[in-house]
Amino acid sequence: MRRTELVKRIRKIAKAKNATATFDEGSSHTIVRFNGRKVTLVGRHNEIPEWTARGALRDAERWEP
């Protein structure tokens, strides 16, 4: 999956949960936070392996405020 598509889908999940998604740059990954709480990590590659993308989306779906 393209990284841009994954970020777009994570933003959509955050919006559905009435949360603010922020993306902080770490040393080798992007840290995804909803309302300031860490949700998941996203690698900096243009192409993210499908199983990794599914895991990040699953983490975002499971997030509770």
PDB file of N, CA, C and O in Angstrom:
ATOM      1  N   MET A   1       0.843  -1.164   0.000  1.00  0.00           N
ATOM      2  CA  MET A   1       0.000   0.000   0.000  1.00  0.00           C
ATOM      3  C   MET A   1       0.895   1.235   0.000  1.00  0.00           C
ATOM      4  O   MET A   1       1.931   1.262   0.665  1.00  0.00           O
ATOM      5  N   ARG A   2       0.498   2.230  -0.732  1.00  0.00           N
ATOM      6  CA  ARG A   2       1.247   3.480  -0.758  1.00  0.00           C
ATOM      7  C   ARG A   2       1.131   4.174   0.600  1.00  0.00           C
ATOM      8  O   ARG A   2       0.078   4.142   1.237  1.00  0.00           O
ATOM      9  N   ARG A   3       2.213   4.794   1.028  1.00  0.00           N
ATOM     10  CA  ARG A   3       2.233   5.467   2.328  1.00  0.00           C
ATOM     11  C   ARG A   3       1.190   6.579   2.386  1.00  0.00           C
ATOM     12  O   ARG A   3       0.531   6.760   3.410  1.00  0.00           O
ATOM     13  N   THR A   4       1.038   7.316   1.301  1.00  0.00           N
ATOM     14  CA  THR A   4       0.067   8.411   1.289  1.00  0.00           C
ATOM     15  C   THR A   4      -1.354   7.891   1.469  1.00  0.00           C
ATOM     16  O   THR A   4      -2.167   8.522   2.146  1.00  0.00           O
ATOM     17  N   GLU A   5      -1.655   6.748   0.868  1.00  0.00           N
ATOM     18  CA  GLU A   5      -2.982   6.141   1.014  1.00  0.00           C
ATOM     19  C   GLU A   5      -3.204   5.704   2.458  1.00  0.00           C
ATOM     20  O   GLU A   5      -4.297   5.884   2.994  1.00  0.00           O
ATOM     21  N   LEU A   6      -2.194   5.137   3.089  1.00  0.00           N
ATOM     22  CA  LEU A   6      -2.303   4.701   4.478  1.00  0.00           C
ATOM     23  C   LEU A   6      -2.550   5.897   5.400  1.00  0.00           C
ATOM     24  O   LEU A   6      -3.407   5.833   6.281  1.00  0.00           O
ATOM     25  N   VAL A   7      -1.815   6.969   5.205  1.00  0.00           N
ATOM     26  CA  VAL A   7      -1.994   8.171   6.029  1.00  0.00           C
ATOM     27  C   VAL A   7      -3.400   8.734   5.832  1.00  0.00           C
ATOM     28  O   VAL A   7      -4.045   9.151   6.794  1.00  0.00           O
ATOM     29  N   LYS A   8      -3.870   8.746   4.598  1.00  0.00           N
ATOM     30  CA  LYS A   8      -5.213   9.240   4.301  1.00  0.00           C
ATOM     31  C   LYS A   8      -6.267   8.406   5.026  1.00  0.00           C
ATOM     32  O   LYS A   8      -7.220   8.954   5.580  1.00  0.00           O
ATOM     33  N   ARG A   9      -6.100   7.093   5.026  1.00  0.00           N
ATOM     34  CA  ARG A   9      -7.064   6.216   5.694  1.00  0.00           C
ATOM     35  C   ARG A   9      -7.015   6.374   7.210  1.00  0.00           C
ATOM     36  O   ARG A   9      -8.048   6.298   7.874  1.00  0.00           O
ATOM     37  N   ILE A  10      -5.820   6.594   7.763  1.00  0.00           N
ATOM     38  CA  ILE A  10      -5.705   6.825   9.210  1.00  0.00           C
ATOM     39  C   ILE A  10      -6.387   8.138   9.581  1.00  0.00           C
ATOM     40  O   ILE A  10      -7.065   8.208  10.606  1.00  0.00           O
ATOM     41  N   ARG A  11      -6.221   9.175   8.767  1.00  0.00           N
ATOM     42  CA  ARG A  11      -6.904  10.452   9.024  1.00  0.00           C
ATOM     43  C   ARG A  11      -8.421  10.280   8.990  1.00  0.00           C
ATOM     44  O   ARG A  11      -9.133  10.886   9.790  1.00  0.00           O
ATOM     45  N   LYS A  12      -8.908   9.467   8.080  1.00  0.00           N
ATOM     46  CA  LYS A  12     -10.344   9.219   7.966  1.00  0.00           C
ATOM     47  C   LYS A  12     -10.873   8.503   9.211  1.00  0.00           C
ATOM     48  O   LYS A  12     -11.961   8.819   9.690  1.00  0.00           O
ATOM     49  N   ILE A  13     -10.114   7.546   9.734  1.00  0.00           N
ATOM     50  CA  ILE A  13     -10.500   6.834  10.954  1.00  0.00           C
ATOM     51  C   ILE A  13     -10.542   7.815  12.125  1.00  0.00           C
ATOM     52  O   ILE A  13     -11.469   7.779  12.934  1.00  0.00           O
ATOM     53  N   ALA A  14      -9.544   8.684  12.216  1.00  0.00           N
ATOM     54  CA  ALA A  14      -9.502   9.672  13.305  1.00  0.00           C
ATOM     55  C   ALA A  14     -10.718  10.591  13.235  1.00  0.00           C
ATOM     56  O   ALA A  14     -11.331  10.900  14.256  1.00  0.00           O
ATOM     57  N   LYS A  15     -11.055  11.017  12.043  1.00  0.00           N
ATOM     58  CA  LYS A  15     -12.212  11.898  11.879  1.00  0.00           C
ATOM     59  C   LYS A  15     -13.492  11.199  12.308  1.00  0.00           C
ATOM     60  O   LYS A  15     -14.351  11.816  12.939  1.00  0.00           O
ATOM     61  N   ALA A  16     -13.631   9.923  11.977  1.00  0.00           N
ATOM     62  CA  ALA A  16     -14.813   9.156  12.369  1.00  0.00           C
ATOM     63  C   ALA A  16     -14.903   9.007  13.887  1.00  0.00           C
ATOM     64  O   ALA A  16     -15.998   8.873  14.433  1.00  0.00           O
ATOM     65  N   LYS A  17     -13.765   9.029  14.566  1.00  0.00           N
ATOM     66  CA  LYS A  17     -13.726   8.900  16.022  1.00  0.00           C
ATOM     67  C   LYS A  17     -13.685  10.259  16.714  1.00  0.00           C
ATOM     68  O   LYS A  17     -13.483  10.330  17.926  1.00  0.00           O
ATOM     69  N   ASN A  18     -13.876  11.334  15.956  1.00  0.00           N
ATOM     70  CA  ASN A  18     -13.825  12.705  16.475  1.00  0.00           C
ATOM     71  C   ASN A  18     -12.521  12.984  17.219  1.00  0.00           C
ATOM     72  O   ASN A  18     -12.519  13.590  18.290  1.00  0.00           O
ATOM     73  N   ALA A  19     -11.426  12.536  16.638  1.00  0.00           N
ATOM     74  CA  ALA A  19     -10.105  12.739  17.216  1.00  0.00           C
ATOM     75  C   ALA A  19      -9.256  13.553  16.242  1.00  0.00           C
ATOM     76  O   ALA A  19      -9.520  13.583  15.040  1.00  0.00           O
ATOM     77  N   THR A  20      -8.248  14.202  16.777  1.00  0.00           N
ATOM     78  CA  THR A  20      -7.302  14.947  15.965  1.00  0.00           C
ATOM     79  C   THR A  20      -6.077  14.071  15.739  1.00  0.00           C
ATOM     80  O   THR A  20      -5.412  13.676  16.697  1.00  0.00           O
ATOM     81  N   ALA A  21      -5.775  13.766  14.490  1.00  0.00           N
ATOM     82  CA  ALA A  21      -4.611  12.942  14.160  1.00  0.00           C
ATOM     83  C   ALA A  21      -3.405  13.849  13.935  1.00  0.00           C
ATOM     84  O   ALA A  21      -3.467  14.805  13.162  1.00  0.00           O
ATOM     85  N   THR A  22      -2.313  13.537  14.618  1.00  0.00           N
ATOM     86  CA  THR A  22      -1.061  14.253  14.384  1.00  0.00           C
ATOM     87  C   THR A  22      -0.002  13.229  14.014  1.00  0.00           C
ATOM     88  O   THR A  22      -0.031  12.087  14.473  1.00  0.00           O
ATOM     89  N   PHE A  23       0.926  13.654  13.181  1.00  0.00           N
ATOM     90  CA  PHE A  23       1.978  12.781  12.687  1.00  0.00           C
ATOM     91  C   PHE A  23       3.313  13.413  13.050  1.00  0.00           C
ATOM     92  O   PHE A  23       3.730  14.398  12.440  1.00  0.00           O
ATOM     93  N   ASP A  24       3.983  12.842  14.049  1.00  0.00           N
ATOM     94  CA  ASP A  24       5.278  13.338  14.508  1.00  0.00           C
ATOM     95  C   ASP A  24       6.380  12.485  13.908  1.00  0.00           C
ATOM     96  O   ASP A  24       6.281  11.259  13.860  1.00  0.00           O
ATOM     97  N   GLU A  25       7.421  13.142  13.457  1.00  0.00           N
ATOM     98  CA  GLU A  25       8.523  12.428  12.823  1.00  0.00           C
ATOM     99  C   GLU A  25       9.527  11.948  13.867  1.00  0.00           C
ATOM    100  O   GLU A  25      10.121  12.748  14.590  1.00  0.00           O
ATOM    101  N   GLY A  26       9.705  10.635  13.933  1.00  0.00           N
ATOM    102  CA  GLY A  26      10.726  10.049  14.783  1.00  0.00           C
ATOM    103  C   GLY A  26      11.993   9.869  13.978  1.00  0.00           C
ATOM    104  O   GLY A  26      12.148  10.488  12.925  1.00  0.00           O
ATOM    105  N   SER A  27      12.906   9.032  14.450  1.00  0.00           N
ATOM    106  CA  SER A  27      14.176   8.861  13.739  1.00  0.00           C
ATOM    107  C   SER A  27      14.002   8.065  12.449  1.00  0.00           C
ATOM    108  O   SER A  27      14.598   8.415  11.430  1.00  0.00           O
ATOM    109  N   SER A  28      13.204   7.008  12.471  1.00  0.00           N
ATOM    110  CA  SER A  28      13.015   6.217  11.254  1.00  0.00           C
ATOM    111  C   SER A  28      11.554   5.891  10.971  1.00  0.00           C
ATOM    112  O   SER A  28      11.249   5.235   9.976  1.00  0.00           O
ATOM    113  N   HIS A  29      10.648   6.342  11.836  1.00  0.00           N
ATOM    114  CA  HIS A  29       9.227   6.104  11.644  1.00  0.00           C
ATOM    115  C   HIS A  29       8.447   7.386  11.931  1.00  0.00           C
ATOM    116  O   HIS A  29       8.958   8.312  12.561  1.00  0.00           O
ATOM    117  N   THR A  30       7.224   7.422  11.465  1.00  0.00           N
ATOM    118  CA  THR A  30       6.309   8.498  11.798  1.00  0.00           C
ATOM    119  C   THR A  30       5.405   7.990  12.905  1.00  0.00           C
ATOM    120  O   THR A  30       4.812   6.917  12.786  1.00  0.00           O
ATOM    121  N   ILE A  31       5.297   8.758  13.984  1.00  0.00           N
ATOM    122  CA  ILE A  31       4.472   8.381  15.123  1.00  0.00           C
ATOM    123  C   ILE A  31       3.090   8.993  14.922  1.00  0.00           C
ATOM    124  O   ILE A  31       2.956  10.206  14.760  1.00  0.00           O
ATOM    125  N   VAL A  32       2.076   8.152  14.934  1.00  0.00           N
ATOM    126  CA  VAL A  32       0.703   8.607  14.750  1.00  0.00           C
ATOM    127  C   VAL A  32       0.070   8.762  16.119  1.00  0.00           C
ATOM    128  O   VAL A  32       0.099   7.843  16.938  1.00  0.00           O
ATOM    129  N   ARG A  33      -0.505   9.938  16.362  1.00  0.00           N
ATOM    130  CA  ARG A  33      -1.165  10.208  17.641  1.00  0.00           C
ATOM    131  C   ARG A  33      -2.593  10.681  17.383  1.00  0.00           C
ATOM    132  O   ARG A  33      -2.844  11.468  16.470  1.00  0.00           O
ATOM    133  N   PHE A  34      -3.517  10.192  18.195  1.00  0.00           N
ATOM    134  CA  PHE A  34      -4.894  10.683  18.190  1.00  0.00           C
ATOM    135  C   PHE A  34      -5.072  11.431  19.499  1.00  0.00           C
ATOM    136  O   PHE A  34      -4.888  10.854  20.571  1.00  0.00           O
ATOM    137  N   ASN A  35      -5.425  12.702  19.428  1.00  0.00           N
ATOM    138  CA  ASN A  35      -5.608  13.557  20.613  1.00  0.00           C
ATOM    139  C   ASN A  35      -4.407  13.492  21.541  1.00  0.00           C
ATOM    140  O   ASN A  35      -4.562  13.508  22.762  1.00  0.00           O
ATOM    141  N   GLY A  36      -3.210  13.419  20.970  1.00  0.00           N
ATOM    142  CA  GLY A  36      -1.986  13.432  21.757  1.00  0.00           C
ATOM    143  C   GLY A  36      -1.524  12.085  22.284  1.00  0.00           C
ATOM    144  O   GLY A  36      -0.436  11.997  22.852  1.00  0.00           O
ATOM    145  N   ARG A  37      -2.317  11.030  22.113  1.00  0.00           N
ATOM    146  CA  ARG A  37      -1.940   9.703  22.592  1.00  0.00           C
ATOM    147  C   ARG A  37      -1.430   8.858  21.429  1.00  0.00           C
ATOM    148  O   ARG A  37      -2.047   8.812  20.365  1.00  0.00           O
ATOM    149  N   LYS A  38      -0.297   8.193  21.643  1.00  0.00           N
ATOM    150  CA  LYS A  38       0.314   7.372  20.590  1.00  0.00           C
ATOM    151  C   LYS A  38      -0.612   6.231  20.194  1.00  0.00           C
ATOM    152  O   LYS A  38      -1.134   5.511  21.046  1.00  0.00           O
ATOM    153  N   VAL A  39      -0.807   6.077  18.892  1.00  0.00           N
ATOM    154  CA  VAL A  39      -1.664   5.022  18.369  1.00  0.00           C
ATOM    155  C   VAL A  39      -0.833   3.953  17.681  1.00  0.00           C
ATOM    156  O   VAL A  39      -0.963   2.769  17.993  1.00  0.00           O
ATOM    157  N   THR A  40       0.021   4.357  16.746  1.00  0.00           N
ATOM    158  CA  THR A  40       0.794   3.395  15.965  1.00  0.00           C
ATOM    159  C   THR A  40       1.995   4.091  15.334  1.00  0.00           C
ATOM    160  O   THR A  40       2.173   5.301  15.472  1.00  0.00           O
ATOM    161  N   LEU A  41       2.808   3.311  14.648  1.00  0.00           N
ATOM    162  CA  LEU A  41       3.958   3.819  13.906  1.00  0.00           C
ATOM    163  C   LEU A  41       3.764   3.497  12.424  1.00  0.00           C
ATOM    164  O   LEU A  41       3.171   2.478  12.071  1.00  0.00           O
ATOM    165  N   VAL A  42       4.271   4.380  11.569  1.00  0.00           N
ATOM    166  CA  VAL A  42       4.238   4.165  10.126  1.00  0.00           C
ATOM    167  C   VAL A  42       5.648   4.379   9.609  1.00  0.00           C
ATOM    168  O   VAL A  42       6.265   5.405   9.895  1.00  0.00           O
ATOM    169  N   GLY A  43       6.160   3.427   8.856  1.00  0.00           N
ATOM    170  CA  GLY A  43       7.500   3.548   8.283  1.00  0.00           C
ATOM    171  C   GLY A  43       7.568   4.655   7.249  1.00  0.00           C
ATOM    172  O   GLY A  43       6.539   5.164   6.806  1.00  0.00           O
ATOM    173  N   ARG A  44       8.756   5.021   6.872  1.00  0.00           N
ATOM    174  CA  ARG A  44       8.930   6.120   5.932  1.00  0.00           C
ATOM    175  C   ARG A  44       9.102   5.672   4.488  1.00  0.00           C
ATOM    176  O   ARG A  44       9.483   6.485   3.644  1.00  0.00           O
ATOM    177  N   HIS A  45       8.839   4.428   4.179  1.00  0.00           N
ATOM    178  CA  HIS A  45       8.970   3.937   2.810  1.00  0.00           C
ATOM    179  C   HIS A  45       7.792   4.404   1.975  1.00  0.00           C
ATOM    180  O   HIS A  45       6.710   4.653   2.508  1.00  0.00           O
ATOM    181  N   ASN A  46       7.992   4.523   0.669  1.00  0.00           N
ATOM    182  CA  ASN A  46       6.882   4.881  -0.217  1.00  0.00           C
ATOM    183  C   ASN A  46       5.849   3.771  -0.263  1.00  0.00           C
ATOM    184  O   ASN A  46       4.646   4.033  -0.295  1.00  0.00           O
ATOM    185  N   GLU A  47       6.316   2.541  -0.266  1.00  0.00           N
ATOM    186  CA  GLU A  47       5.431   1.377  -0.264  1.00  0.00           C
ATOM    187  C   GLU A  47       5.505   0.709   1.099  1.00  0.00           C
ATOM    188  O   GLU A  47       6.587   0.342   1.557  1.00  0.00           O
ATOM    189  N   ILE A  48       4.362   0.551   1.747  1.00  0.00           N
ATOM    190  CA  ILE A  48       4.280  -0.121   3.037  1.00  0.00           C
ATOM    191  C   ILE A  48       3.753  -1.530   2.782  1.00  0.00           C
ATOM    192  O   ILE A  48       2.745  -1.684   2.092  1.00  0.00           O
ATOM    193  N   PRO A  49       4.409  -2.569   3.320  1.00  0.00           N
ATOM    194  CA  PRO A  49       3.897  -3.928   3.130  1.00  0.00           C
ATOM    195  C   PRO A  49       2.450  -4.038   3.623  1.00  0.00           C
ATOM    196  O   PRO A  49       2.067  -3.388   4.596  1.00  0.00           O
ATOM    197  N   GLU A  50       1.670  -4.850   2.954  1.00  0.00           N
ATOM    198  CA  GLU A  50       0.240  -4.955   3.233  1.00  0.00           C
ATOM    199  C   GLU A  50      -0.035  -5.349   4.686  1.00  0.00           C
ATOM    200  O   GLU A  50      -0.923  -4.781   5.321  1.00  0.00           O
ATOM    201  N   TRP A  51       0.716  -6.312   5.213  1.00  0.00           N
ATOM    202  CA  TRP A  51       0.465  -6.747   6.591  1.00  0.00           C
ATOM    203  C   TRP A  51       0.794  -5.644   7.592  1.00  0.00           C
ATOM    204  O   TRP A  51       0.148  -5.547   8.635  1.00  0.00           O
ATOM    205  N   THR A  52       1.783  -4.819   7.291  1.00  0.00           N
ATOM    206  CA  THR A  52       2.130  -3.700   8.163  1.00  0.00           C
ATOM    207  C   THR A  52       1.034  -2.643   8.113  1.00  0.00           C
ATOM    208  O   THR A  52       0.652  -2.092   9.145  1.00  0.00           O
ATOM    209  N   ALA A  53       0.536  -2.365   6.935  1.00  0.00           N
ATOM    210  CA  ALA A  53      -0.543  -1.384   6.782  1.00  0.00           C
ATOM    211  C   ALA A  53      -1.798  -1.852   7.505  1.00  0.00           C
ATOM    212  O   ALA A  53      -2.463  -1.064   8.177  1.00  0.00           O
ATOM    213  N   ARG A  54      -2.123  -3.137   7.367  1.00  0.00           N
ATOM    214  CA  ARG A  54      -3.301  -3.674   8.067  1.00  0.00           C
ATOM    215  C   ARG A  54      -3.147  -3.537   9.567  1.00  0.00           C
ATOM    216  O   ARG A  54      -4.118  -3.220  10.254  1.00  0.00           O
ATOM    217  N   GLY A  55      -1.953  -3.767  10.096  1.00  0.00           N
ATOM    218  CA  GLY A  55      -1.700  -3.630  11.522  1.00  0.00           C
ATOM    219  C   GLY A  55      -1.877  -2.195  11.995  1.00  0.00           C
ATOM    220  O   GLY A  55      -2.462  -1.959  13.052  1.00  0.00           O
ATOM    221  N   ALA A  56      -1.380  -1.239  11.229  1.00  0.00           N
ATOM    222  CA  ALA A  56      -1.517   0.171  11.592  1.00  0.00           C
ATOM    223  C   ALA A  56      -2.980   0.591  11.567  1.00  0.00           C
ATOM    224  O   ALA A  56      -3.435   1.322  12.447  1.00  0.00           O
ATOM    225  N   LEU A  57      -3.715   0.132  10.565  1.00  0.00           N
ATOM    226  CA  LEU A  57      -5.144   0.454  10.486  1.00  0.00           C
ATOM    227  C   LEU A  57      -5.922  -0.205  11.620  1.00  0.00           C
ATOM    228  O   LEU A  57      -6.850   0.389  12.169  1.00  0.00           O
ATOM    229  N   ARG A  58      -5.546  -1.426  11.968  1.00  0.00           N
ATOM    230  CA  ARG A  58      -6.196  -2.127  13.077  1.00  0.00           C
ATOM    231  C   ARG A  58      -5.950  -1.381  14.390  1.00  0.00           C
ATOM    232  O   ARG A  58      -6.866  -1.231  15.198  1.00  0.00           O
ATOM    233  N   ASP A  59      -4.720  -0.914  14.605  1.00  0.00           N
ATOM    234  CA  ASP A  59      -4.398  -0.139  15.805  1.00  0.00           C
ATOM    235  C   ASP A  59      -5.244   1.138  15.865  1.00  0.00           C
ATOM    236  O   ASP A  59      -5.745   1.509  16.926  1.00  0.00           O
ATOM    237  N   ALA A  60      -5.395   1.798  14.726  1.00  0.00           N
ATOM    238  CA  ALA A  60      -6.184   3.031  14.684  1.00  0.00           C
ATOM    239  C   ALA A  60      -7.666   2.739  14.956  1.00  0.00           C
ATOM    240  O   ALA A  60      -8.330   3.502  15.658  1.00  0.00           O
ATOM    241  N   GLU A  61      -8.174   1.655  14.409  1.00  0.00           N
ATOM    242  CA  GLU A  61      -9.579   1.276  14.635  1.00  0.00           C
ATOM    243  C   GLU A  61      -9.847   0.942  16.082  1.00  0.00           C
ATOM    244  O   GLU A  61     -10.928   1.237  16.592  1.00  0.00           O
ATOM    245  N   ARG A  62      -8.888   0.332  16.759  1.00  0.00           N
ATOM    246  CA  ARG A  62      -9.061  -0.096  18.146  1.00  0.00           C
ATOM    247  C   ARG A  62      -8.910   1.028  19.151  1.00  0.00           C
ATOM    248  O   ARG A  62      -9.242   0.847  20.323  1.00  0.00           O
ATOM    249  N   TRP A  63      -8.423   2.179  18.731  1.00  0.00           N
ATOM    250  CA  TRP A  63      -8.167   3.281  19.644  1.00  0.00           C
ATOM    251  C   TRP A  63      -9.452   3.751  20.301  1.00  0.00           C
ATOM    252  O   TRP A  63     -10.480   3.919  19.644  1.00  0.00           O
ATOM    253  N   GLU A  64      -9.378   3.958  21.598  1.00  0.00           N
ATOM    254  CA  GLU A  64     -10.503   4.490  22.371  1.00  0.00           C
ATOM    255  C   GLU A  64     -10.036   5.744  23.100  1.00  0.00           C
ATOM    256  O   GLU A  64      -8.927   5.767  23.633  1.00  0.00           O
ATOM    257  N   PRO A  65     -10.852   6.774  23.131  1.00  0.00           N
ATOM    258  CA  PRO A  65     -10.462   8.027  23.821  1.00  0.00           C
ATOM    259  C   PRO A  65     -10.371   7.854  25.330  1.00  0.00           C
ATOM    260  O   PRO A  65     -10.057   8.807  26.043  1.00  0.00           O
TER     261      PRO A  65
END
